[in-house]
C-alpha cells in the first residue's frame, strides 16, 4: 500500500511523519504540503485529476484539512465533490465493489485539537503541565472547544511557562507528535482519521 497524504501546512507533515513511523514500520507514504488551506482547496481539483490518470490499485490518497470556522459537513461535501469530479471514488462514495481511492478527513477544528485529545502526550512533551490537565469539562471533548483549539492550547502552555513569546507550531509538532498514542486520543476527528487509516492498512495487497 502506498498512501499519499495531502495536507495544508508543515506542522501536519511533522505530526504525520512522527505518527506513521511508529504506527506501521515499512509503510510506503508521501506527504505533500500546500501553502495553507486556501491553497490546498484551490489546487486540489487539478491535483486529483492528475492522480486519476495514473493512480494504481494499491495506492490511496488521504486529504487532511483543518475545519477552522467552516461547517465541517459542508467542507467534507466540498472535498468529496472534488474527488468525484476528478473521477475518483471516495471512502464515503465507493465504487460498486466497495473499493475507493480517496479518504477525506477533517481536523476539528484544527490540528491542536488532536494534541489536546492526548493529555498524556502533552505532559510528556511539557512536564510542567498538571496531571489533571484535561480532566475538566472544557477539555473533555477537544473538538468542541470554543474560541479555537490553537488559542486554548497556547494559553494553557503559557500559563505553565512555555512559549512565552507565542506558540511555535513546528516546534510544538516536533515535541508532541512522538508521544501521541494511536488508541487513547479522545478527539473524535482524530479517531475518525485513525479508523480510516486502520482500514487502509488492513487492505489486502492488490
C-alpha positions as CSV (number, residue, x, y, z in Angstrom):
1,X,0.0,0.0,0.0
2,X,1.3,3.4,-1.0
3,X,-0.5,6.4,0.6
4,X,-0.2,10.0,-0.5
5,X,-1.2,12.5,2.2
6,X,-2.2,16.0,1.1
7,X,-2.0,18.4,4.0
8,X,-2.3,22.2,4.3
9,X,0.7,23.0,6.5
10,X,4.2,21.8,7.5
11,X,3.2,21.2,11.2
12,X,0.7,18.5,10.0
13,X,3.6,17.0,7.9
14,X,5.8,16.8,11.0
15,X,2.9,15.3,13.1
16,X,2.1,12.6,10.5
17,X,5.7,11.6,9.9
18,X,6.3,11.0,13.6
19,X,3.0,9.2,14.0
20,X,3.4,7.0,10.9
21,X,6.9,6.0,11.7
22,X,5.7,4.4,14.9
23,X,2.3,3.2,13.6
24,X,3.5,0.9,10.8
25,X,7.1,0.1,10.1
26,X,7.7,-0.2,6.3
27,X,4.6,1.7,5.3
28,X,5.2,3.5,2.0
29,X,3.8,7.0,2.0
30,X,4.5,10.5,0.9
31,X,3.3,13.8,2.5
32,X,2.6,16.7,0.1
33,X,2.3,20.1,1.9
34,X,0.4,23.0,0.5
35,X,0.7,26.7,1.4
36,X,-2.3,26.8,3.7
37,X,-5.9,25.6,3.5
38,X,-6.9,28.0,0.8
39,X,-4.0,26.9,-1.4
40,X,-4.9,23.2,-0.9
41,X,-8.6,23.7,-1.7
42,X,-7.7,25.8,-4.8
43,X,-5.3,23.2,-6.2
44,X,-7.0,20.1,-5.1
45,X,-9.3,19.6,-8.1
46,X,-6.4,19.7,-10.6
47,X,-4.2,17.5,-8.3
48,X,-6.9,14.9,-8.1
49,X,-7.5,14.9,-11.8
50,X,-3.8,14.3,-12.3
51,X,-3.9,11.4,-9.9
52,X,-6.8,9.9,-11.7
53,X,-4.7,9.4,-14.8
54,X,-2.1,7.1,-13.2
55,X,-3.2,6.0,-9.7
56,X,-2.7,2.3,-9.2
57,X,-5.0,-0.1,-7.4
58,X,-2.6,-0.3,-4.4
59,X,-2.4,3.5,-4.0
60,X,-4.6,5.7,-1.9
61,X,-4.9,9.5,-1.3
62,X,-5.7,10.9,2.1
63,X,-6.7,14.6,2.2
64,X,-6.5,16.3,5.7
65,X,-7.6,19.8,6.3
66,X,-8.5,21.9,9.3
67,X,-12.1,22.7,9.8
68,X,-11.3,26.2,11.3
69,X,-14.6,28.2,11.2
70,X,-16.1,26.2,8.4
71,X,-19.1,24.0,8.7
72,X,-17.4,20.6,8.8
73,X,-20.3,18.9,6.8
74,X,-20.1,21.5,4.1
75,X,-16.4,21.3,3.9
76,X,-16.4,17.5,3.8
77,X,-19.0,17.6,1.0
78,X,-16.8,20.0,-0.9
79,X,-13.8,17.7,-0.7
80,X,-15.9,14.7,-1.7
81,X,-17.3,16.6,-4.8
82,X,-13.7,17.5,-5.8
83,X,-12.7,13.8,-5.8
84,X,-15.8,12.6,-7.5
85,X,-15.5,15.3,-10.1
86,X,-12.0,14.0,-10.9
87,X,-13.4,10.5,-11.4
88,X,-12.0,9.1,-8.1
89,X,-14.2,7.1,-5.7
90,X,-14.0,8.0,-2.1
91,X,-14.4,6.1,1.2
92,X,-17.8,7.8,1.6
93,X,-18.8,7.2,-2.0
94,X,-17.1,4.0,-3.1
95,X,-17.3,2.1,-6.3
96,X,-19.9,-0.7,-6.7
97,X,-17.4,-3.3,-5.4
98,X,-16.7,-1.2,-2.3
99,X,-13.3,0.0,-3.4
100,X,-12.2,3.6,-3.3
101,X,-9.1,5.8,-3.9
102,X,-9.6,8.8,-1.7
103,X,-10.2,9.4,2.0
104,X,-11.2,12.9,3.1
105,X,-10.5,13.8,6.8
106,X,-11.1,17.0,8.7
107,X,-9.3,18.0,11.9
108,X,-12.0,19.7,14.0
109,X,-11.3,22.4,14.5
110,X,-7.6,22.2,13.8
111,X,-4.5,20.0,14.5
112,X,-4.2,21.4,18.0
113,X,-7.4,19.5,19.0
114,X,-5.5,16.3,18.2
115,X,-2.8,17.4,20.7
116,X,-5.4,18.2,23.4
117,X,-7.0,14.9,22.7
118,X,-4.0,13.2,24.2
119,X,-3.1,14.9,27.6
120,X,-0.5,12.3,28.4
121,X,1.4,13.2,25.2
122,X,1.3,16.9,26.1
123,X,2.6,16.2,29.6
124,X,5.4,14.0,28.2
125,X,6.4,16.9,26.0
126,X,5.8,19.6,28.6
127,X,6.4,18.2,32.1
128,X,5.3,21.3,33.9
129,X,1.7,20.8,32.8
130,X,-0.5,19.4,35.6
131,X,-1.5,15.8,35.9
132,X,-5.2,16.7,35.7
133,X,-4.5,18.6,32.5
134,X,-7.7,17.8,30.6
135,X,-9.9,16.3,33.2
136,X,-12.2,19.4,33.3
137,X,-15.3,19.6,31.2
138,X,-13.7,22.2,28.9
139,X,-11.1,19.8,27.5
140,X,-13.1,16.6,27.7
141,X,-14.2,17.0,24.1
142,X,-11.3,18.8,22.3
143,X,-13.2,19.1,19.0
144,X,-15.8,21.2,20.8
145,X,-13.6,23.8,22.4
146,X,-15.0,27.3,21.9
147,X,-12.7,30.1,20.8
148,X,-10.2,28.0,18.9
149,X,-8.1,25.0,20.0
150,X,-4.9,26.8,18.9
151,X,-5.7,29.7,21.2
152,X,-6.7,27.3,24.1
153,X,-3.5,25.3,23.8
154,X,-1.4,28.4,23.6
155,X,-3.0,29.8,26.8
156,X,-2.5,26.5,28.6
157,X,1.1,26.3,27.7
158,X,1.9,29.9,28.5
159,X,0.2,29.5,31.9
160,X,2.8,26.9,32.8
161,X,5.9,28.7,31.4
162,X,6.1,27.5,27.8
163,X,6.1,29.6,24.6
164,X,6.0,33.0,26.3
165,X,6.8,34.6,23.0
166,X,3.9,32.9,21.3
167,X,3.1,29.3,20.2
168,X,5.6,27.9,17.6
169,X,3.6,25.4,15.6
170,X,6.5,23.5,14.1
171,X,8.3,23.2,17.4
172,X,5.1,22.1,19.1
173,X,4.5,19.3,16.4
174,X,8.1,18.1,16.8
175,X,7.8,17.9,20.6
176,X,4.3,16.4,20.9
177,X,3.9,14.1,17.9
178,X,6.4,11.5,19.1
179,X,4.3,10.9,22.2
180,X,0.9,10.7,20.6
181,X,-0.8,7.4,21.3
182,X,-2.7,5.9,18.4
183,X,-5.5,4.5,20.5
184,X,-6.2,6.8,23.5
185,X,-6.8,10.1,21.7
186,X,-10.2,11.5,22.7
187,X,-10.6,13.8,19.7
188,X,-13.4,12.4,17.6
189,X,-11.9,13.8,14.4
190,X,-8.6,12.0,15.2
191,X,-10.5,8.8,15.9
192,X,-12.1,9.1,12.5
193,X,-8.7,9.6,10.9
194,X,-7.3,6.6,12.8
195,X,-10.2,4.4,11.8
196,X,-9.8,5.2,8.1
197,X,-6.1,4.6,8.2
198,X,-6.5,1.3,10.0
199,X,-8.9,0.2,7.3
200,X,-6.4,1.1,4.6
201,X,-3.6,-0.8,6.3
202,X,-5.7,-3.9,6.7
203,X,-6.5,-4.0,2.9
204,X,-5.0,-7.0,1.1
205,X,-2.3,-6.4,-1.4
206,X,-3.7,-5.9,-4.9
